[in-house]
Amino acid sequence: MFGSLRYQTSIFLTLSIFLFSVITIVNVIHYFRNESLIENDMAQNKQQTTIKLQEQVDDMLEEMDKLSISVNASDSILGVLKGIASNSEENYFTAHPEISAEVRNTLLSFTSLQPLKGRISIVSRFGDYLGLSNKMDNVKADKFQVRAMPMFREYLNMDDYKRFLPPHPDPWSESGDKVVSIVRPLRDNYNVYGYVEVSYSVKELENLFFFRNDLSFGNVLILGPDRSELFSSLSPDIAGNIEENDRLKMLLDEEFGHFQMQFSGTNEMLFYSKLTEVDWTVLLIEDVSVYRRPIAYLRHSSVTIFLAVMAVLLLALYLYTSRVTRPLSRLKDSLANVDLAKLELLPSKLRTRNEITLLGLAFQGLLDELKRTMRQEEVAKQREMVAQMNALQAQVNPHFLHNTLTVIAANGRSSGNPKVVEMCIALSDMLRYTMKFDRKDSTVGAEMEHVEQYLTLMRSKYEGFLEIEMNIDQAIGPVSIPRLSLQPLVENAFQHGFAGIEPPWKLAVSGTVGESTWTVSIADNGIGLSPELLERVRQQIGRLRDDPGAETDRLAEVAEADGGLSIREGNGIGLANVVARLHLFYGEAVEVRVDQSPAGGTVFTITGRR
């Protein structure tokens, strides 16, 4: 097929077709797989949102029902209703303010755990009315007006124990704002003495459908048992189309689900869930174009990435095939210029970069690199064995130390010495933290807690001489860091920084978080470092950054030359150990600096990328 083309062109076209086919197949499989996953996730999220809305409406109705049950179960309220005479034309609760106050106090006791969200209305069988509301717009209705209301006889004579009323104008409010109510007859085993109506404002219902993540109200519709509209945040034309759609009525027979339908020329996704308290259905409606926006974004991004990757790979493939076939082209040119008299390649045309020689050199370089890697692996294993031995040695009888500190703390508590208790607890926490060998890493927050335990001991030792300032950003707490990376730097100030100077001794520990970096700074007002020693320390830190596996003995001579820097292992973990472990943990994403403080002393700064 490509026999008449150049060798480079033939290879390039063959590999390009193969590469295009493979990437196309992979991209198509990836797209359809992710499309299915995204669509399923979106459907599940919207369905869960709808179920959550349904549960919130159920909770509100259940809360109203509990209030009505409390009123019905109140012997005092039922006793008042039983004692109302039928021959009085005046509102009983108006004529007896002391009884009205007692009933209101009883109602308030039912809502003592939370503020009243609406209105509790009690109506006797003779039309006497008493209301408790969180508003000041109560209707002052007499008994004749109450008895003239259409629902008065209906509520007294209803057979069911309770009835939920969909959003309707509040008959007990002068403003007539819409409310959601529950009506429950007040009865004993034989007679009905009135009824109670618990009403919540429709705004309480609307607040349930407010999505705080995007500060908007959801497109929610509540349908009744006959699929009539009870509540709607939709435009009237869409709500009307939904209400008249027979297919929708058939599909809503399930407890919950979702499907796609067309209303007013637009495709809509409908997610629904039925209430458990009453035969109402909550629907969440989403425009299909908005609903499938992540899938459209996936499609566009997949095509863009596919074209970009193909362009880059084709360019790389062209350069690669050109480079691979270049030696053959050079050999062809050289053979075309053979000196027949001397049977040798002309010096002017001879290429000195022999591919076989270069291959041999590359192979030898690979062997050299392999040898170096094997030596590094051997050294690393030796260091790991030493570290394990040190770890095992550090674990010698830790329970004895903790038990001893516990005995001392108990003795201090019994003798009324809280300082002893505080120091023992701090030292016990430090020992427990340092003996956790199950994990090598920790967090800046845990390290700061370890530092605070150490500073508790130092405050007890240098009481009155020590000023400590801790300024830690809460956002830096979860940042990962090797264990025991900060306390050695703080300890250095006490062992060397404050030696030879008069108190007060000041120590400042800070931790901050930027957009892409985090920083921990430890500063003291100690004796500081001489310029020569500071330069030598920085050079040694630079060498540890390049070779973090090196031992700390190369920095030990600096500590012997000047006692101002704890870089030897000694009783604690030296600076070299801290620097090496930070670079082994973070690589080039961390920087350790040692500087002179403007006010005297030393400043250790650790800066890492997030």
N, C-alpha and C positions, 0 to 999 in steps of 0.2 A: 504493500500500500504506500509506504514512504520510501520505496527503493530509490527513487530519483532525487530525493532531498539530501541535504548535507547530513552528516552523521549527528552533529549537535542538534539540528532541527528535528531530525527523526526521533532522537531520544527525548527531546523537549516535548514534542507533540504527544508521544506515547505516554510519557509520565503525566502530562497535563490531563489527558483524557482519563487516565486511571485515577488521578487525584481528584478531578472534578466529580467523577462517579462516586468515589468513596465518601467525599465530604457531603455531596448532595444526599446520599442515602442516610448518612449519619444525622445530617441536619433535619431531614424530613422525619426520621424516627424520633429524634429529640423533640422536634416541634409538636408532633401529635401526642407524644407521651406527656409532655409538659402541659399541653392544652387540656388534655383530659384531667390531669392532676389539678390544674388551676381551676377548671370549671367545677370539679367535684368539691374542692376546698371552698370556692365561693358559694356554691349551693349549700354546703354544710354550715358555713358561717352565717349566711342569711337565714337558713332554717333555724339555727340555734338562736339567732337574734329574735326571730318571730316567737319561738317557744319562750324565750326570756321575757318578751313583752307580754305574752299570754300569762306567764307565771306572775308577773307584776300586777296585772289586772286582777288575777285570782286573789293575790295577796290583799289588794285594796278591798275587794268585795268581801273577803273573809274577815278583814278587820272591821268592816261595817257590820257584818253578821254577828261578830262577837259582841259588839256594843249593843245590838238589838237583843241578843240572848241575855246579856247582863241586865238590861232593863226588865225583860220578861221574868227573869229569875229573882228580881228584887221583891221581897215580901213587903217592904215599906211602901214602894210605889204601887204595888198591886192593892195593898190595903187602903191607900188613899183613893184609888179609883173605885174600890168597892164601896167606900163611904160617901161617894158623891150622890146627892139626891136628884131625882128626875124632875122635881117640880120647880127647881130654881131656874130663873131666866138669866141670871148673871153668871159670868164665867167663874167657876169655882176657884180657880187659881188666882184670879184677880181679887175675889172677895176674901180670900184667906192667904194673905202674903206670907205669914209665918210657915204655912204648909208648903207654899210655893218655894220658899227659900230652902226648906228641908229637901224637897224633891230635887231642886237644882244642885244642892250640895251632894246628894246621892249620885246624880248624873256626873258631876265633876269628879267624884271618886272613881268612876269607871274610866275616866280619861287621865288619871293622875300620872301614868307612866309616859304619856306623850301629849302634846297639845292637841286640842280639838281641831280637826281639819274641816269641819263643816257645821252641820246643824243636827240636833236631836229634838224631834217634835213628838210630844205625847198628846193624844186626843182621847178623851173619854167617850164612852158609848152615848153620852148625851150632848157631845159637841164641845165640852170644856177643853181648852187648848193651853199647853205650856211648852215653850220652846227655849232651847239652850243653843246659842250660836256664837261663832267667833267673829260675827259681823254685827253692825248696829242697825240693820235695815229690816228688823222683824215686823211682820204685819200684825196690826192690832185688830184682830178679828173677834167679833162676838159669837155667841153660840149659834145664832141664826145663820150667820154667814158660813160658819164651819159646816153646819148640817146641810147647807145648800150646795156644798161642793159635790161634784159628781162622784168623786171617789170615796166619799165618807161611808156610804152604805156598802159600797163594794168591798172596802177593806175590812169592815166589821163582819161581813158575811162570807168572806172567802174561806174555802176549805183548806187550802194549803197553809203550812206553818209560816212560810215567808215568801216574799215575792220581790225579785229584783226589778227595778224600774230603769229603763234605759234613759239616756240624757233627755231631760224635759225641763220646762220652766219651773222654778221653785215656787210653789203656791204660798209659801210662808215668808217670802221675801218681797219687799216693795220693788226692788229692781228687777225681779223676775229672771235673774241669771239662771243659766242651765245647771242642773245638778244630776248626779247619779244617786239613786236611792234604793234602800231596802225597807220594805214594810213588813212588820210582824204583829199579828194580833196579840194582845195582852189578855191571857186567859188562864183559868185554872182548869181543873178536870171537868168542869161543868158549863161554865159561862165565859163569854167574852166581855171584858170590861173596857175595852178601848183598843187602841193600836199605837205602836211606836214607829216613827219613820226616821231613819238615819240617812242623812243626805251629805254627799261630798260634792264640792264644786267640780264642774267639768275640767277646770284648770288643773285639778289634781290628776285627772286622767290624761290630760295633754302633757303634763310634766313627765309622765311615764314614757312618752314617745319622743322625748327630746334626747338626741344623741350628742353627748357632751364631747365626744372625740372630734367631731367636725362642726359642733355648735349649730345644729340644724334639726328640724323636726322630720321624722320619718313619714313617708307616704303610707299612712295607716288607715285602715277601714275596719270597722266592727259591724258585723251583720248579725241580725237576730235569728230566731228559729225559722222564720219564713223567708230568710235571706233578705230581709228589708234592712235598710241602712239605719244603724243606731248612732254611729259616730264616724266622721270622715274628716281627713285632712287633705282630701283630693279635690280636684276641680269637679264641679257638678256634672259635667258631661261624662267624664270617665266613671264617676260613681253611679250615674244612671245606667250606663251601658253594662256595668258589672251587675247591677241589681236585676236587669232584665235578661241576663244571659242564662239560658237553661242549662247549657253545658257546664257552666260554673257551679250551678246548684247541684248538679250530679257529682261533680268532682269533689265538692266539699263534704261528702259523706264520710270521708276518712277522718281520723283524729288530727293528723297533720300531714303536710306534704307541700309540693310545689309543682308548678306547671307554667307553660307559656301560653299567652292568649293575646289577641289583638283588640284594642279598644281605640276608637276615634282615629283610626289610621296609623296608630303606633303599636309596636310590639311591646308587651309588658311581661315581666316575670312576676308571678304571684306566689307568695309563701304564706301559708295559713296554719293556724293551730287553734283548736277548740278549747274553750274555757272548761274547767271542771266544776265550778260553782253553778254555772247557768249555761243554757244552750245558746251561747254566743260564740262567734268565730272571729278571731283576730287575723287580718290580712295585712301583709307588708308587700307593697307594690314597688317594683323597681323597673325603670326603663331598660329595655334589653341593650340598647346602645351603651348606656352607662354601666350596666351589669357586665357586659362583655368587653369593657374597655381594657382590662388587663390582658385579655387574650389578643386584642388588636395590637396592643403594645408588644406582646410577645412575638406576634407575626412580623411586625415592622422591624423589631430589633433582630429577629432571627435572619431576615433577609439582608439587613444592613451588615450584620456580623458576617454572614456568609459571603457577601460580595467583598467586604474588606479583607477577610481571611484569604479568599481566593486570589485577590490582587497581590497580597503580600507573598503568598506561597508561590504564585506563578513567577513573580519577580525573583524570589529566592531560587526557584527551580531553574530559571533561565541563567542566573549567575552561576549556579552550581554546575549545570551541564556545560557552560562555557569554560569553567575552570577545569572540569574533569577532562574535557576533550582537548584542552589547550596543549598538553604534552604530545598528543598524537599529531596535532597540527604542526607543532615545532619539529617533531621527528620527520614528518613529511617534507617540510621545508629544508631540513638538513640533508636528507637523502637526495633531494633534488639538486643539491649543490656539492655532490661528492667529487673530490679531485681524482679523476681516473688515473692520472699519472702516478700518484702516490698512494692511491687506494685509502684515502682518509678524508674525514670531514674537513672542509675548509675552516680554518680557525675563525674567520670572520663570521661564519654561519653556525658554529658549534655552540650549543647551549650547555652551560656548565652545571645547571641545576638538574642533575640526574635523579629521576623519580625513584629508582631502586635504591640509590644511596640515601635519598631523603627518607624513604620508607624504613631503611635500616636504622638511620639516625633516630627516627621517631620511635621505633620499637625499642632501641636502646634507652631512649629517654623514658619510655614507659616502664622498662625494667628498673631504671634508677628511681623513678617515682614510687614503684612498688616496694623497693627496698626501704626507701625512706618512710613509707606508710607503715611497713611492718615494724620498723624500729620504733616509730611513734606509738603503735599499738602495744608493743612490748613494754614501753615506758609507761603508757597509760594503765596497763594491767598491774604493773608494779605499784603505781601510785594508788590504784583502787584497792590493792591488797593492804597497803599501809593505812589507807583511810578506813577500811573495814576493821583493821586491828585497833585503830584509835577509837572507832565507834564502839567496839566490843569492850575495850578497856574503860571507856567513859560510862558504860552501863553497869559497872561493878556495884552491886548491891544498892540500886537507887531507892528501893523501898525502905532500907534502913535510914537513909537521909531524910526521906519524907516523914517517916514515923518519928524520928528524933525531933524534927522541927515541929511536928504536931504536939509532942509532949511538952516542948519548950513553950509553944503558944498557949497550951492549956494551963501551964504553970503561971505564965504571965497574966492570963485572964483571971485566974483565981486569986492572984496577988494584987490585982487592980492596976496592972501596968499595961495600958493599951499600946504603948510604943513597941513592947516586945511582941505582942500579938501581930501588930501591923508589919513589923520587920520579918517575922517568921512567915507570915502569909506571902509577903512579897518575894522572899527568897525561895519559898516552896514553889510558887508559880514560875519563877525564873528557872529553877531546876527542872520542873516538869516540861517547860517549853524547850529547853536545850536538849532534853533527852528524848525528844520525838524523832526517831530515826526512820519512821515509816515513810516520810516524805521529805525530799530535799528542798522543796520550795515552800514559800509561805506568801503572805501578803504584807503590804506596807502597813495596813491597819494592825495586824497581829504583831509586826515588828515594833510599832509604836507602843502597843500595850506592854511589850517586853521592856522597852526603854523606860516606860513610866514606872514599872516595878523596880527597875534598877535605880531610877532617880528617887524612889521612895526610900530605899536604903541609904542613898547618898544624903538626902535631906536629914535623915536621922543622925548620920555621922557628922555632917557639917552644919548643924542647925544654927541659924543666924548668920552664917557666912556665905550662903549659896542663894543666888537669884536665878530662877529657871523660867524661861518663857517658851510655851508650847503654842504653836500656831499651825494647826493641821486642818487642811481642807478635807471635808468628809468624802469628797469624790475620789480622793487618792487611796482610800482604804482598800478596795478590791484589787489594786494593781499588784501583780505577781512580782516576787523578789526572792532571791535565795535566802534561806533561813540564816539568822544571826549575821545580817549585813549592816545593821545600824547601831546596835548596842556597842560593838567594839570601837566605833568612831566616837561615841559619847564617852566611853570609858577612857579613851585616850586623853580627853581633857583633864580628867581627875588624876591620871597616872603621871602625865607629863606637862600638860598645858598650864595647870595651876601651881606647879612646883616652882618655888622661888619667888612668888609674888604674894603681896598682901591681899586679904579679902577686902571688899566683897568679890566673890567669883561669880561671873555671869555666864550662863549657857543658854543659847537660843536654838530651838529645834523647830523647823518649819517644813511643811509639805504642801505643795501647790500643784494644780492641774491646769494646763493650757488646752488649746484646741487639739494639738497633736503630740504634746509632750507632758511629762510629769517631772517634778523636781523635788528633791529632799535636800535640805541644807542644815548643817550642824556647825554652829559658830561659838567660839569662846573668847574670853578676854585674857587668855593666858600669855605665856612668854613668847609665843609665836615661833617662826622659823627664820633663820638667817637667810639672806639672798642666795648664798652658795648652797646651803642645805636644801632650800626650796627648789632650786634648779635641778639638783641631783635627784630629789624625790620625783619630780615631774618626768625626768628621763627614765627612771626606773618604772614608773607607772606606764609610760609609753611602751617600754619593752614588754611589760605584762599584757598590755592591750594587744600587741602583735603576737605574743606567745603566752596565752593565758594558762597553759599547762605547766609553766615553769614553777619551780619551788620558790619559797619565800626567802631562801638563804641569800639571794642576790641583793635583797633590800636590808638584810640584817646589818651589814656594815654601816648603813646610814644611821640606824638606831644607835650603834656603838659610837659613832662619831659625834652624835648630838642626841641627848635624851628627850628631845621635844616631840618625837613622833613614835607612836607605838606600832612598829612594823615587824616586830619579832613575835613569834608564836607565844612564848612565855606562858603566862597563866591564862591568856585569853586567845582570841583570834585576831591576828595582826592585819594591818592595812593591806599587805600584799595578798593575803588570803582573801580578803573582801573584794579587792580589785579583780583578782583572777577569777573568782566565782561569778562575779557580775558579768564579766566578759564571756565566760563559758556559758552563762545562762542566756544573755541577751545578744552576744556577738557584737556587731558594730552598732547596734541600736541603743547603746548606753555610753555615757561619758562620765568619768570620774575626775574631778578637779580638786587641787589643794591650793589655796590662796592665802595671802596675808589679809587679815581683817583691817579695815581703815582705823578701827579703834584699838588695834593691837590684838594679838591672838591669831588663831588659825580658823579657816573656813573650809569645811569639806562640803562639796556639792556633787550630788549624783543626779544626772539628767538622763531620762530615757524617753524613747518614742513609744507612743501608745499603739 
